[in-house]
Amino acid sequence: MKQRIPWILLVVFAAWALSTARPPREETFRISAFSQLPIVFNGRIQPFDSLARNSLLELREKQSINLEPWKNWNEKPRTLSASEWLLTVFTKPEETDSWPAFRIDHPDLVSQLKLPLKDKAQQSDGKHYSWNQIAAGENFKTIEQQANQIQESKSDASLRNPYEQALLRLHSGMILYFRLKNTLRPQDAQNWTAELDRLQKTIPAGVAAARAQQRGEPYDTNALTAVLEPVQKIEVMNRLQPPLVIPPGKDSHVTSEWTRVGDALMEHVRGLPLTDTVLTYAKIADSYREGRAEDFNAAVQRQQASLAAGGHTRELNKGSKEQLFNRMAPFYTSMVIYVTAFLLACGFWFTFAEWSRRSAAYLIVLALAIHTVGLIFRMWLEGRPPVTNLYSSAIFIGWGAVILGLVLERFWRNAIGLVVGSSLGFATLVIAHNLALSGDTMIMLQAVLDTNFWLATHVVIVTLGYASTFVAGFLAIIYILRGFFTKGLTEIEGKSLARMVYGIVCFATLFSFIGTVLGGIWADQSWGRFWGWDPKENGALIIVLWNALILHARWGGLVKERGLMNLAIGGNIVTSWSWFGVNMLGIGLHSYGFMSGAFRWLAAFVVSQLVLIAIGSLPNRFWASSRNHRGNGGGGGVEPKLSTLTPASKKTPSAAAA
């Protein structure tokens, strides 16, 4: 039976992964069909589904909204999907204004805005608040003033304290919410279709009255007022710069030619015909607002047909594929499987049950397959190499680390490669998840990053160098933890780990060096210089030099097993600095993707690695495994004598006498 457990686990998790691709059942409103419709936001074509998910992540750090967060864990709350929430924001903002869509964690900001703490009576969980609560009284004015002051006085984000960062995040979220409410129609519209009809009828007389007023001639005041009131609403929509939902002319695929509803309406006021897309979206909004499912579904189908007829099939296909990608959430699925595999691999160390190790191996292969599908799918959606920003670099580093872990397990079947691969795969995907909280992860942060062949090869290869260095460092962590805290680190396993670390460092040195050189070639073509001592370039060079230092120290006999491990853990510090730290400086041509909030996590990681190095430097007598593995301390340890490795029963009389 135990031999079947690996296959059973594999089938269960594979079935779960496949089930995520199944579209939701919709008996009334075809929200999934609406959420596939393409728009342009943040400079790229994306479906409404991505806009909804990214917006909720930015506002409340989740891709769904719990409308009753104050309920106890044993009570079922009312939860909406991101697309359903977005549609309601578009069509019934007066209702969503009372939903707890904004997350505020800083206690001083909560106190200043006089928001309720965790209290079921006040329907508050102490973290999520509604627009009505945040904007009550003078709060909106206070937030606006303080945000402007912070941005003017502290343009360098690294100088802002946690309170200021929290306030700016809230301010950015409030602006985003305003934009969403004014995407398809003015936020205070009731029956938008009827209002559009009235506007079209009043435009001729209103325009004539406006021209007469400009000439100083008598004019119809009522006609002018009738057209000015809706025009003022439209101007407000345009000032907020909501997403672009009106596609360009037939067979045009230029992203910059998409327009907003407000722009199309102003063009109509100036005399151009009103595009059918504006009327269709008005029908969609009013149908959803009034609960008319058949009319809603028909209008969505009409918009799909209009896009296809206009030669925008490519955009339609991208919208449906990206919605599928969002629904499958391959990286979240992989993360869950990596955790399960990690626990099974650790279980092997305690039980030495082969089924546990095999189960972990099978699950890691499954998770890697899903991880790979997600990478390729994302590359197809972006039309770019696998690494374009910090988010994608985290995903790619984890992917490379898992592959290296499986390679190690192929040669040393002791679950060490499985533990390293699954833990690094999980850790990097957790980092990617936290990076995604800032918004759309498919945005190209720097235009220069989308240039040529050398960029693609440089980023991929140097990132594999990052992954390899991390793998070597985490192998060293396993050596230190098992050697210091347990008696399970035998001499044979210690030497095996040393060979693993040495081999991975060789691989890391090669890829880091080649990737850095390719980066110089790309920089020469893009910026006109091969090397400029930019912080990111310095970080890449430090990784190469550090890995070379490890190899030379080992070759020259300056360090033995323990010293090799300490140096490999030091590689974790060097790599984390090159990967994240230089971005936090906010200077240089590579300072894209700045995340000031990650500084404390980076600092905590560095401190943890220094603690491990300190443990690794302790004398053998402090190590629990010293009885099994002696004489291989850091740097100046003494190699064990041959006689100590010879079983007592096989010693010769002369050897025993000696």
Secondary structure, 3 states (H helix, E strand, C coil): CHHHHHHHHHHHHHHHHHHCCCCCCCCCCCHHHHHCCEEEECCEEEEHHHHHHHHHHHHHCCCEEECCCCCCCCCCCCEEEHHHHHHHHHHCHHHHCCCCCEECCCHHHHHHCCCCCCECCCCECCCEECHHHHCCCCHHHHHHHHHHHHHHHCCCHHHCCHHHHHHHHHHHHHHHHHHHHCCCCCCCCCCHHHHHHHHHHHHHHHHHHHHHHHCCCCCCHHHHHHHHHHHHHHHHHHHHCCCECECCCCCCCCHHHCECHHHHHHHHHCCCCCCHHHHHHHHHHHHHHHCCHHHHHHHHHHHHHHHHHCCCHHHHHHHHHHHHHHHHCHHHHHHHHHHHHHHHHHHHHHHCCHHHHHHHHHHHHHHHHHHHHHHHHHHHHHCCCCCCCHHHHHHHHHHHHHHHHHHHHHHCCCCHHHHHHHHHHHHHHHHHHHHHCCCCCCCCCCHHHCCCHHHHHHHHHHHHHHHHHHHHHHHHHHHHHHHHHCCCCCHHHHHHHHHHHHHHHHHHHHHHHHHHHHHHHHHHHHHCCCCCCCHHHHHHHHHHHHHHHHHHHHHCCCCCHHHHHHHHHHHHHHHHHHHHHHHHCCCCCCCCCCCHHHHHHHHHHHHHHHHHHHHHCCCHHHCCCCCCCCCCCCCCCCCCCHHHHCCHHHCCHHHHHC
